[in-house]
Amino acid sequence: MSHKTTFKTEATASAIQPSFKFVNYWQDIYGPTAPIERLKGSIACDLLVVGGGYFGLWSAIIAKEQAPQLKVVICERSAIGDGASGKNGGFVQYSLTHGIEQGVERFSDELSELEALGRQNFIDIAKFIEQNDLEVDYEESGSIEIAKRSGTELSKRVWSLKSNGVDATYLNAKEVQDKIKISGYADGVLMPKFSALIDPFKLTQELKRTALGLGIIIFEATPVLELREEGSLLTAETPIGAITAKRAIVATNVQTDLVPSLKRYIAPVYDYALMTEPLTSGQFAATNWSGREGLSDIANQFHYFRLTKDNRILWGGYDAIYHFGNAMSRDFEVRSQTFDRLIQNFRQAFPYLEDLQFTHAWGGAIDTCTRFAPFFGKSHGGKVSYASGFTGLGVAATRFSARVAFAMHYEPNWAPLQSRYVTEKPLPMPPEPFRYLAIAKTKRSLAKEDETGKADLWLRTTRRMKFGFAS
Ligand SMILES: Cc1cc2nc3c(=O)[nH]c(=O)nc-3n(C[C@H](O)[C@H](O)[C@H](O)COP(=O)(O)OP(=O)(O)OC[C@H]3O[C@@H](n4cnc5c(N)ncnc54)[C@H](O)[C@@H]3O)c2cc1C
C-alpha cells in the first residue's frame, strides 16, 4: 500500500482518507462544553491563577482545598482545555523527573524522596477522581516500553527501575508479542503500577466543574495582557477589565510573556498524534492487547500509543518540531509531513490492521526545557509563583507542581520546597540563532543514535553538560 499522502488543508485531505479530520479528537467527540464566562468589569481576589490547563486548574483547586477562605480566580485567554491539557496522549505517569533515568542522572541525591512524592501524587489524583466522581475514562492499566533492538539496553533499564523501587518486569520478544502483536520491535519492560490512561479533554472539563463547585471563579476568553506589581498588590490587565490580586500563579505553559525570564528556559516543541476508527472485535482480538497497557518505545524519536475506551488506537510522537524564535501558531498544529510519517510508521508496526482508517490528526506545543522536568520560581517581588518545563509529561506532574506553587506563597516551611528539584533551574537554552541550530543539531544526533545505537560527540558533550532535548 502506498503511504505517500499529502495533507495540506482539510480540503485537500488524502484521497485514501477522505474523512480525516485535522482537529483534536478528544475535544471533537466531547461535544459542546459549558458556556464561557468572560470577565465583565474589574474585580479583586486573593489568588489569581493565569491559565486554565491542568496546572492552573490544580493550582486553584489545591489552593481552595488548603485554604478555603481564599478568593481564587482563574483567568484563561481562550477556553479551559484549549492548550496541551485538552489534546495530549492521556498517559498519566507518576514520575516527576521524566522517567527514572533522568531522575538518576539529575537528582540522584534526592531521587527516593522524589519517587515517593511522585507515587503519592499519582495516588492522590486517583483518589480525587474517585471522590469527586470525575467522568474521565480513567484506567489504571500499567505501561509497557518496547525497544527496536534486543540486547542489554532494556535489561539495564529494568535493573535501574527495580533498584529504584519500581515494579518492572523484563519481557522477551515472545512475551512482548503476547502483550501486543507488533512488528519491528524486540523486547520490552512491563510496569504494571503507577501508570494510567485518561481522556485528557474530559479531565479539563471535570476539573473545571469541580473548581466551580468549590467556589473558584473562572473567566474564559479573557487573556491577561500584563501582570504588574503595584505596591503590595498585583494588577492583571485584560482587554475587558483589571483583576487585582494579592498573589498570582502563572500557569501559561509555552506562553512566557507574563514572566519574560522564562523564555530563556522554554522552547515550544510541536508534538503530533493520530486517532484511528474503533477496532472491530476481530481486529482487537488480533492485537493481543487485552491488558490495555499504554505503550511507548524507548528510542529518542519515540512513538506512544494507547487504546481509547471504545478501542480506537491513538498513535503519536516521533517528530518534535521547533520553529525559529520560539514561534507558535495554530497553523503549526497541522503538519502534513509528520502525519504522513506517523501513518507510515503505524502501518509498519501493525501491518495486519491495514484496513483500519484514521479519523483525526492534530498537534500541540510542549514546553520543553533542558532538564525535561518542571522547574519553579517566583517573580514580581515574590507575589507570583510559576512552574514550567513539563516537557511532554505533565498530566500528573502538573498536580504536584500546583502543590509547590501554592506552598511557595502560603506554606514556606513545606519540606519539598527545600529540594534541589524545586530550588534549581535547568540549564538555559541559548539565544537565537544558536537555539535553533543547537536543537536542529541535537535532533540529527538523536536520530543517528537511534539508527546506530551510538551517541556522537555532540550528544556525549551536551549530556555531560546536562543540556537535553526531548518531547
Ligand atoms: C500532543 C501532546 C501529547 C502529550 N501527551 C502527554 C501524555 O500522554 N502524558 C503527559 O503526561 N503529558 C503529555 N503531554 C504534555 C501535557 O499535555 C502538558 O504537560 C500539560 O497539559 C501542561 O499543562 P499546563 O496547564 O501547563 O498547560 P496548558 O494546558 O497548555 O495550559 C496553559 C493555558 O494557559 C493559557 N494562557 C496562556 N497565556 C495566557 C494569558 N496571557 N492569559 C490567560 N491565559 C493564558 C492557555 O490558553 C492554556 O489554556 C502532551 C502534550 C502534547 C501537546
PDBQT file of the ligand as one rigid body, heavy atoms in Angstrom, charges set to zero:
ROOT
HETATM    1  C1  LIG A 501       0.308  16.251  21.603  1.00  0.00    +0.000 C 
HETATM    2  C2  LIG A 501       0.699  16.196  23.069  1.00  0.00    +0.000 A 
HETATM    3  C3  LIG A 501       0.711  14.971  23.712  1.00  0.00    +0.000 A 
HETATM    4  C4  LIG A 501       1.056  14.902  25.076  1.00  0.00    +0.000 A 
HETATM    5  N1  LIG A 501       0.931  13.704  25.717  1.00  0.00    +0.000 NA
HETATM    6  C5  LIG A 501       1.131  13.639  27.068  1.00  0.00    +0.000 A 
HETATM    7  C6  LIG A 501       0.885  12.437  27.775  1.00  0.00    +0.000 A 
HETATM    8  O1  LIG A 501       0.416  11.447  27.221  1.00  0.00    +0.000 OA
HETATM    9  N2  LIG A 501       1.164  12.427  29.116  1.00  0.00    +0.000 N 
HETATM   10  C7  LIG A 501       1.641  13.520  29.768  1.00  0.00    +0.000 A 
HETATM   11  O2  LIG A 501       1.897  13.441  30.976  1.00  0.00    +0.000 OA
HETATM   12  N3  LIG A 501       1.814  14.700  29.120  1.00  0.00    +0.000 NA
HETATM   13  C8  LIG A 501       1.545  14.788  27.800  1.00  0.00    +0.000 A 
HETATM   14  N4  LIG A 501       1.680  15.987  27.152  1.00  0.00    +0.000 N 
HETATM   15  C9  LIG A 501       2.058  17.173  27.931  1.00  0.00    +0.000 C 
HETATM   16  C10 LIG A 501       0.890  17.691  28.770  1.00  0.00    +0.000 C 
HETATM   17  O3  LIG A 501      -0.259  17.813  27.976  1.00  0.00    +0.000 OA
HETATM   18  C11 LIG A 501       1.276  19.049  29.373  1.00  0.00    +0.000 C 
HETATM   19  O4  LIG A 501       2.490  18.930  30.090  1.00  0.00    +0.000 OA
HETATM   20  C12 LIG A 501       0.230  19.617  30.321  1.00  0.00    +0.000 C 
HETATM   21  O5  LIG A 501      -1.039  19.586  29.738  1.00  0.00    +0.000 OA
HETATM   22  C13 LIG A 501       0.627  21.034  30.708  1.00  0.00    +0.000 C 
HETATM   23  O6  LIG A 501      -0.438  21.672  31.374  1.00  0.00    +0.000 OA
HETATM   24  P1  LIG A 501      -0.423  23.244  31.540  1.00  0.00    +0.000 P 
HETATM   25  O7  LIG A 501      -1.576  23.619  32.348  1.00  0.00    +0.000 OA
HETATM   26  O8  LIG A 501       0.931  23.667  31.994  1.00  0.00    +0.000 OA
HETATM   27  O9  LIG A 501      -0.518  23.806  30.050  1.00  0.00    +0.000 OA
HETATM   28  P2  LIG A 501      -1.759  24.109  29.078  1.00  0.00    +0.000 P 
HETATM   29  O10 LIG A 501      -2.742  23.034  29.079  1.00  0.00    +0.000 OA
HETATM   30  O11 LIG A 501      -1.154  24.496  27.766  1.00  0.00    +0.000 OA
HETATM   31  O12 LIG A 501      -2.447  25.366  29.753  1.00  0.00    +0.000 OA
HETATM   32  C14 LIG A 501      -1.933  26.668  29.670  1.00  0.00    +0.000 C 
HETATM   33  C15 LIG A 501      -3.115  27.594  29.490  1.00  0.00    +0.000 C 
HETATM   34  O13 LIG A 501      -2.714  28.940  29.648  1.00  0.00    +0.000 OA
HETATM   35  C16 LIG A 501      -3.492  29.737  28.786  1.00  0.00    +0.000 C 
HETATM   36  N5  LIG A 501      -2.808  31.025  28.617  1.00  0.00    +0.000 N 
HETATM   37  C17 LIG A 501      -1.611  31.260  28.028  1.00  0.00    +0.000 A 
HETATM   38  N6  LIG A 501      -1.314  32.583  28.102  1.00  0.00    +0.000 NA
HETATM   39  C18 LIG A 501      -2.336  33.183  28.766  1.00  0.00    +0.000 A 
HETATM   40  C19 LIG A 501      -2.605  34.538  29.156  1.00  0.00    +0.000 A 
HETATM   41  N7  LIG A 501      -1.755  35.532  28.880  1.00  0.00    +0.000 N 
HETATM   42  N8  LIG A 501      -3.756  34.803  29.813  1.00  0.00    +0.000 NA
HETATM   43  C20 LIG A 501      -4.637  33.797  30.118  1.00  0.00    +0.000 A 
HETATM   44  N9  LIG A 501      -4.424  32.503  29.762  1.00  0.00    +0.000 NA
HETATM   45  C21 LIG A 501      -3.285  32.197  29.108  1.00  0.00    +0.000 A 
HETATM   46  C22 LIG A 501      -3.564  28.895  27.503  1.00  0.00    +0.000 C 
HETATM   47  O14 LIG A 501      -4.639  29.284  26.678  1.00  0.00    +0.000 OA
HETATM   48  C23 LIG A 501      -3.719  27.486  28.078  1.00  0.00    +0.000 C 
HETATM   49  O15 LIG A 501      -5.065  27.096  28.178  1.00  0.00    +0.000 OA
HETATM   50  C24 LIG A 501       1.388  16.089  25.784  1.00  0.00    +0.000 A 
HETATM   51  C25 LIG A 501       1.366  17.324  25.121  1.00  0.00    +0.000 A 
HETATM   52  C26 LIG A 501       1.032  17.385  23.787  1.00  0.00    +0.000 A 
HETATM   53  C27 LIG A 501       0.994  18.731  23.103  1.00  0.00    +0.000 C 
ENDROOT
TORSDOF 0
